[in-house]
Every structure is written in C-alpha cells, then in structure tokens.
Amino acid sequence: MATKSPRKKSSAKKPSPRKSAAKRSSAKKSTTRRTAAKKSSSKKKSSRRYSPSAGKNVETEMREMKQGKLKSGRSGKKVTNPKQAIAIGLSKARKEGKKVPPQKS
C-alpha cells in the first residue's frame, strides 16, 4: 500500500504587496459609483402599505398584551401571542377606516 506523505505547512505568511494611494482611491470611487447606480435602478414604492395611525393601533394593542390586559373578542381569554395582538390592532384599524390592506383569506 502506498501512503501519502503529509504536506508541510509554512508558518510564516508572505507579505502582501501594497497598493499605491492612487490605486486605492480609484477603487473606492468605482465602488461608490456602482452602488449609486444600483440604488437609482431599484424600484421605489410611492405609497405606504399601512398608515402611521394603523401602526399606532398595533402598538397600543401590543402594549396591552404585554401588560396582560388584552383579551380576544369572542372567548374573552387573555392574548399571549404577539401575532394575535397585531391582528387585533389591524382589525381595529380597518374598522376605523384607516389605510390597511385587505385581510388575506
């Protein structure tokens, strides 16, 4: 059987060649141009999905849930799930006529 010889590891690192200051500054400029081009080409949404007042409704419901005061509509049990508290806040916002997307079915 032929055995493989172990490879020798060099303990000293080779020094990397340093770039001149001019080359480094040109590299920075090119990356900033590319990122600026990406930002302008990406689509921007013109309107918000949820109104700020609907977000305030959700915040108040979350606060009530954390304090242990929030109860569900039908059963009257305490709400402990944050997702349920968000759903209650959005539901109240819909009833008040605030800008909220329709509920998924």
C-alpha positions as CSV (number, residue, x, y, z in Angstrom):
1,M,0.0,0.0,0.0
2,A,1.2,3.4,-0.9
3,T,0.9,6.0,1.9
4,K,0.5,9.7,1.2
5,S,3.2,11.9,2.6
6,P,1.9,14.8,4.8
7,R,2.2,18.2,3.4
8,K,4.5,20.7,5.1
9,K,2.8,23.9,6.4
10,S,4.7,27.1,6.3
11,S,4.4,29.1,9.5
12,A,5.4,32.4,8.0
13,K,2.9,34.5,6.0
14,K,4.1,36.1,2.8
15,P,3.8,39.8,2.9
16,S,1.1,41.1,0.5
17,P,2.0,43.8,-2.0
18,R,0.7,47.2,-1.0
19,K,-1.3,49.3,-3.4
20,S,-0.3,52.8,-4.1
21,A,-2.6,55.6,-2.7
22,A,-3.8,56.5,-6.2
23,K,-4.9,52.9,-7.0
24,R,-6.8,52.7,-3.6
25,S,-8.7,55.9,-4.1
26,S,-9.7,54.9,-7.7
27,A,-11.0,51.6,-6.3
28,K,-13.2,53.4,-3.8
29,K,-14.6,55.7,-6.4
30,S,-15.6,52.8,-8.7
31,T,-17.5,51.0,-5.9
32,T,-19.4,54.1,-4.9
33,R,-20.5,54.7,-8.5
34,R,-21.8,51.1,-8.7
35,T,-23.8,51.3,-5.5
36,A,-25.3,54.6,-6.5
37,A,-26.3,53.1,-9.9
38,K,-28.0,50.1,-8.1
39,K,-30.0,52.4,-5.8
40,S,-31.4,54.5,-8.6
41,S,-32.3,51.5,-10.7
42,S,-34.2,49.7,-7.9
43,K,-38.0,50.3,-7.8
44,K,-39.2,52.6,-5.1
45,K,-42.7,52.3,-3.7
46,S,-44.6,55.5,-3.9
47,S,-47.1,54.9,-1.1
48,R,-47.1,53.2,2.2
49,R,-48.9,49.9,2.8
50,Y,-50.1,50.8,6.3
51,S,-50.9,54.2,7.5
52,P,-48.9,55.6,10.5
53,S,-52.1,55.7,12.6
54,A,-52.7,52.0,11.9
55,G,-49.2,51.3,13.3
56,K,-50.2,53.2,16.4
57,N,-53.2,51.0,16.8
58,V,-50.9,47.9,16.7
59,E,-48.5,49.5,19.2
60,T,-51.3,50.1,21.7
61,E,-52.5,46.5,21.3
62,M,-49.0,45.1,21.8
63,R,-48.6,47.2,24.9
64,E,-51.9,45.9,26.3
65,M,-50.8,42.3,25.5
66,K,-47.5,42.8,27.4
67,Q,-49.3,44.2,30.4
68,G,-51.8,41.3,30.3
69,K,-54.8,43.4,29.7
70,L,-55.6,42.4,26.1
71,K,-58.4,39.9,25.6
72,S,-59.7,38.2,22.5
73,G,-63.1,39.2,21.1
74,R,-65.2,36.1,21.3
75,S,-63.8,33.9,24.1
76,G,-62.6,36.8,26.3
77,K,-59.3,34.9,27.1
78,K,-56.0,36.7,27.5
79,V,-54.0,37.1,24.4
80,T,-50.4,35.9,24.8
81,N,-49.4,35.6,21.1
82,P,-47.8,38.7,19.6
83,K,-49.2,37.8,16.1
84,Q,-52.7,37.7,17.5
85,A,-52.2,41.2,19.1
86,I,-51.0,42.5,15.7
87,A,-54.1,41.0,14.1
88,I,-56.4,42.7,16.6
89,G,-54.7,46.0,16.1
90,L,-55.1,45.8,12.3
91,S,-58.7,44.7,12.7
92,K,-59.5,47.8,14.8
93,A,-57.7,50.0,12.3
94,R,-59.8,48.5,9.4
95,K,-63.0,49.2,11.4
96,E,-61.9,52.8,11.9
97,G,-61.3,53.2,8.2
98,K,-57.6,53.6,8.3
99,K,-55.3,52.6,5.3
100,V,-54.7,48.9,5.8
101,P,-54.5,46.2,3.1
102,P,-57.5,43.8,3.0
103,Q,-57.2,40.7,5.2
104,K,-55.9,37.6,3.5
105,S,-58.4,34.8,3.1
